[in-house]
Amino acid sequence: MANISGAWLGTYWQWGLPTRFEVEFIQSGNSLTGNILDDGSLGEAIVNGEVIGSSVSFTKKYYSHNYIINYFGTINQEENLISGEWKIDAFIGDSGAWELKRNYSDLNKELSDNLQSQIPFLTNVS
């Protein structure tokens, strides 16, 4: 069974737009609890779920709203990436992809690489 306790940084996509979020998971056996902080306007949420083998499922309930979002995903072999689909039961058809990465330094390198590829280099500026 995978152990996903700890800090994760991720993205979920809604209507084609990405939203970054941070998660702190606490796993005890198959049980999963934790907190999420979205970069979007909804803010902080509580997590309850389970881990079975390489499968993870949890609900996210925001403190600011009554929406319950269901997340289903798969943990990779290295236990540093989780990806899957989310769904809001209250809104039929409202769903999307999501992913979490455990290693913050890899995310910072990825961001830096992406930014460098978008910045034109100035040479011999007089």
C-alpha positions, -999 to +999 in steps of 0.1 A: +000+000+000+012+035-009+019+060+018+010+096+007+014+114+040+030+148+037+029+179+016+019+179-021+015+206-047-009+202-075-032+215-102-068+209-110-085+220-142-120+234-144-135+247-176-101+243-191-085+267-166-058+255-141-059+262-104-029+254-082-034+240-047-014+227-018-024+196+002-012+182+035-022+145+037-022+125+069-026+088+062-033+061+089-036+027+074-061+031+046-077+062+061-068+096+047-074+131+062-059+165+055-062+201+044-062+218+011-054+254+003-065+266-032-049+295-050-084+303-062-111+322-044-125+292-026-096+290-001-092+263+024-109+228+025-108+197+046-101+162+031-114+128+040-108+096+021-089+064+017-059+048+000-062+012-013-032-001-031-022+025-056-057+040-057-067+071-038-101+086-033-111+116-012-137+143-007-128+179-005-152+202+014-145+239+014-150+259+047-165+288+026-190+267+006-211+236+010-198+220-022-183+185-018-159+176-046-150+139-051-114+131-062-103+097-077-068+090-087-038+067-091-005+069-073+026+062-094+052+036-084+076+061-070+048+076-048+056+111-060+028+117-084-010+113-081-033+120-110-070+114-117-104+130-121-125+152-098-163+156-099-188+178-081-220+159-075-241+190-070-233+201-106-240+174-131-212+172-156-188+195-137-156+175-136-120+176-147-085+163-144-061+169-114-026+160-104-003+163-074+035+162-071+053+154-039+087+170-047+086+208-045+121+212-059+111+195-091+081+218-094+103+249-089+127+236-116+098+230-139+085+265-133+119+281-138+125+261-170+091+272-183+097+308-175+132+308-191+117+294-223+092+323-224+117+351-218+136+364-248+173+366-241+190+400-246+226+399-256+251+427-262+227+454-250+246+487-252 
